[in-house]
Amino acid sequence: GESVGLHLPTLSVQEGDNSIINCAYSNSASDYFIWYKQESGKGPQFIIDIRSNMDKRQGQRVTVLLNKTVKHLSLQIAATQPGDSAVYFCAERTSGSRLTFGEGTQLTVNP
Amino acid sequence: EAQVTQNPRYLITVTGKKLTVTCSQNMNHEYMSWYRQDPGLGLRQIYYSMNVEVTDKGDVPEGYKVSRKEKRNFPLILESPSPNQTSLYFCASSLWGDSGNTIYFGEGSWLTVV
């Protein structure tokens, strides 16, 4: 399944499928990008990050892709599990530690 | 254990009654910030502080005040709360300029203003 940036804030996938969550960022000067996961009733948790001099970075079951030309960021989750159900935020850093967050995408994994 | 602690976690208050949400971190971080989270708007920064006695406005500072008299504490003050300040608030801390994987968030404070 695939979300379409900020205009589709929900994504529903079947367990075991791959998920793709998209994010459009605003500032071409941003040098660092992060994906956070937020479970219900909790604060955001770091998932993966990428610097602006990279196009792709992989973690455990997650991959982040950065397309600076169109200012687009995506998070790919392989073999999505019920425990992956959460809201996912992208964030961009423009200076120092200041982060600007996207509105988030609610990912629901159906068993 | 490294943590950011917010209090209260849940609060219902009335319009105009001053309140303070406390935030404390035990990691000796220079940078602390407050965010509010609203449906469809994501996390928006209210105020941030780069160090003791240094604070600055974020994206939505109206109606809020902060102070940073000690490195570990960064209270959020609502002098005269209004219903549009009903929201979920998060405090966060990190080393200044550090990477996103070492930004620590508190567990959130649910505030309702009636």
Contacts between the chains, C-beta under 8 A, distances in Angstrom:
chain1	res1	chain2	res2	distance
A	9	B	40	7.1
A	32	B	99	7.2
A	32	B	100	6.9
A	34	B	100	3.3
A	34	B	101	7.7
A	36	B	100	7.8
A	41	B	107	7.9
A	41	B	108	7.5
A	42	B	107	6.3
A	42	B	108	7.3
A	43	B	4	7.9
A	43	B	90	5.5
A	43	B	92	7.9
A	43	B	105	3.3
A	43	B	106	5.8
A	43	B	107	5.4
A	43	B	108	5.6
A	44	B	43	7.2
A	44	B	90	7.5
A	44	B	105	5.2
A	45	B	105	7.7
A	46	B	100	5.7
A	46	B	101	4.4
A	46	B	102	8.0
A	46	B	103	7.0
A	49	B	99	6.2
A	49	B	100	4.7
A	49	B	101	6.1
A	89	B	42	6.2
A	89	B	43	6.7
A	91	B	43	8.0
A	91	B	100	6.7
A	93	B	100	7.2
A	96	B	31	7.6
A	96	B	50	7.2
A	96	B	96	6.1
A	96	B	97	5.2
A	97	B	31	4.6
A	97	B	33	7.7
A	97	B	48	7.7
A	97	B	50	8.0
A	97	B	94	5.4
A	97	B	95	7.9
A	97	B	96	5.7
A	97	B	97	5.8
A	97	B	98	6.5
A	97	B	103	7.2
A	98	B	45	7.1
A	98	B	48	6.7
A	98	B	58	7.8
A	99	B	45	7.4
A	99	B	100	7.3
A	99	B	103	7.4
A	100	B	45	7.6
A	100	B	59	7.6
A	101	B	35	7.7
A	101	B	42	4.6
A	101	B	43	4.1
A	101	B	44	7.4
A	102	B	42	5.7
A	103	B	40	6.0
A	103	B	41	6.0
A	103	B	42	3.9
A	104	B	42	5.2
